């Protein structure tokens, strides 16, 4: 099994680009464009579906890296893992948070959104935005996309220790148990709610729905299968299986369907098949690799983190200089182009001159990021 994995930057580029696309129309709706607001309402799962793809990729890469380390050294350094994780995630995470706090309180850039309050800051700083239902009245301004980082950081608190100490197939049993536990928990909550309707159960179901531990676990399973050269890979490499998986991915981009209660686990299953094929199958039907995909994938974390705070600024500027109506006339295509261009440029600069400073501090840092 090779240390470097092809194709993943391309998948991250696809995910980040479509997340931005969806949020452009969501934010334009916040600024009063009713036509695109309706469009977003009819495609509101696009962003979360693409974040779900990110989760699968993340679980796969993190587990792959730990397998490689364990093979080389006989163990996994938890200290190094968490140190590298902090250096990768926290500088940009808290840097943007600080910038938004300053803009919130000292400028009028985000007047369309309530300023971050104490409860919101608490959720953001401690990576627990998925528990927001416990704290009614929180405001997080232009950082709603931070929820996904909460999910990832929570999962990676306990997965590396389990990986280190679990042997052989037990490494596989753990993610399977997580998936079954999440789905079983939802089913139990639904049954209890039907027997005794209670707002707490509604909130609990929301918590189990937003906590995409099952999707990350699909990536974990994919990495386990590859590192054990499991016979099931021969099936996953079949051409018709690949075609079906890419069709599912395309369907989650083009259509707004949702499978009740198990949508994200089911789609993550097919995303994981795509990940397996682009990274290890020499006969894969599509390889998302070229200069654009590679560059966009490398800066995808910054592209994801910057785009939400940036788009309202661009939309406000459109209003100030008098081209908002023009953008509305052309279904916000000008806003989309400007937002992607500026977000891409900012993410590139951030990666080259800010994030890379911290990446170089990581023990044995590589180009594959989780």
Secondary structure, DSSP 8 states (H G I E B T S, - for coil): --SS-TTHHHHHHHHHHHHHHHHHHHHHHHTT-HHHHHHHHHTTTHHHHHHHHHHHHHHHHHHHHHHHHHHHHSS--HHHHHHHHHHHHHHHHHHHHHHHHHHHHH-STTTTS----HHHHHHHHTT-GGGGGGSTT---TT-GGGHHHHHHHHHHHHHHHHHHHS-TTHHHHHHHHHHHHHHHHHHHHHHHHHHS--HHHHHHHHHHHH-THHHHHHHHHHHHHHHTT-THHHHHTSHHHHHHHHHHHHHHHH-----TTTHHHHHHHHHHHHHHHHHH-TT-S----SHHHHHHHHTHHHHHHHHHHHHHHHHHHHHHHT-HHHHHHTTTHHHHHHHHHHHHHHHHHHIIIIIHHHHTTSTT--S---
